[in-house]
Amino acid sequence: MRTSSTLPLVFTLVAAQFVVMLDSSILNVALPSIAADLGLSPVGTAWVLNAYFLTFGGLLLISGRAADVFGRRRMFLLGAGVLVVGSLIGGFSTTETMLIAARLVQGVGAAMLSPAAMSVILATFTGPPRVRAMSGWGAASTVGGAAGVTVGGLLTAAFGWQSVLFVTGVVAAIIGVAGWAILPAGKGAAGRPFDATGASLLTGAAVAIVFGVLSAPHNGLVSVAVIGATVVAVLCLIGFGLVEKRAADPVLPARVLRDARVSGGIAVNLLGGGARVACFVLVALLLQQVLEYDPAIAGLAMLPTSLAGFAVSILVLPTALNKLGPQRVAAIGLVLLVVAHLLLAAVDNGDSYLLRVLPALIVAATGVAFSFTPTTLVIAEGIAARNSGVSSGLASATAQIGGAIGIAVFGAVDAARRATTLDAGGTALAAAEAGLQAANLAAAIAAGAAVVVAVLTFPTLRSALTGRQRPVEADAGT
């Protein structure tokens, strides 16, 4: 295809990821207004956000598989439609239960839309065109998440919190119409079995893991919710392994997981996802609780991160991928995340934003851009094009689950260190400094572990380490 003819297609697919990430953060600033209007309980307030991530993170892989079997265009349009419905329900919500249900529906729509869009890119493009399209995808992820905070605040102040949900619905509707007009027609794989049992078990495991992680901060690690979710996840994974051995067309063939690019990519995404997501959560706390910026100034202080992430994704990442390949670039990105967290761990009250914080934010933005998209491409290398939906769902799901686990673990480290400091007679400021320092160090360790896994499992890096020439590997996952 010529670039001029594929530009509308790529723009539509990238825009889909933009609205998914927009919806993940657009309610953050509106939460106080929603809580006051609907009388949300503390747990209900948390689940207004968590409900979206529960269905989004839990259904990504099964949605990617469904896109391969039933058709990517069909899943794209269905996902956009479900996202519109969830947004409308949310905008008209009058109770806590209704709003949480709406967020669950929005998460389902996003879980359908995101892997379907990415799978079209992976199945349609190869070589430099794929690199450019995926770089745009990464830029949309960065800008969407950042824009959600800004847009949500402006809309809430001007028109009320309901407008935030209505705007999401309008954008999703526009993307759905564009997809209907532009996406290539396809009927899926005729006669290809769906493996509903395996898909259901894997989805059950993913939802249970996400639910357990999201419940831990409110209920504790030894609560019924967390222990129950852990038991369900383990049983589902055991059942999934048994079912997949006999499935005619398994969701995740064993030969795919034996490919070092796939198994290594999964581990890297879990560890790296935690470090990536935690980076921005910890920075927001650092700016307000250690540097003592008010929320408005803290928001402006975060703006360079979004701008740097966008610029790196568009201007630097494509060249790096073409010259070095995704395996090397992913490792570089993870090293940069280690450096960013170490720099943030060294920030104290009174430190200069320009000299101490801004450099760390730019390094972090580059590390995020250089780690997620390349890791996705590494996983895609190990899975055949006919299963591009699975590869996109697998990459997104592991990153989401890793992020959820990372926030829970690093948040627990932060809380424990703060409590110890306060018990020793320290001030609230000293406790915040100590807690966030410990959390950033823990995140740096996670990113460092991801580097080690990448070096030991990614074929290109492993061959460079051992000095042996890497054999040419064919796509797996037939």
Disulfide bonds with the S-S distance in Angstrom:
none
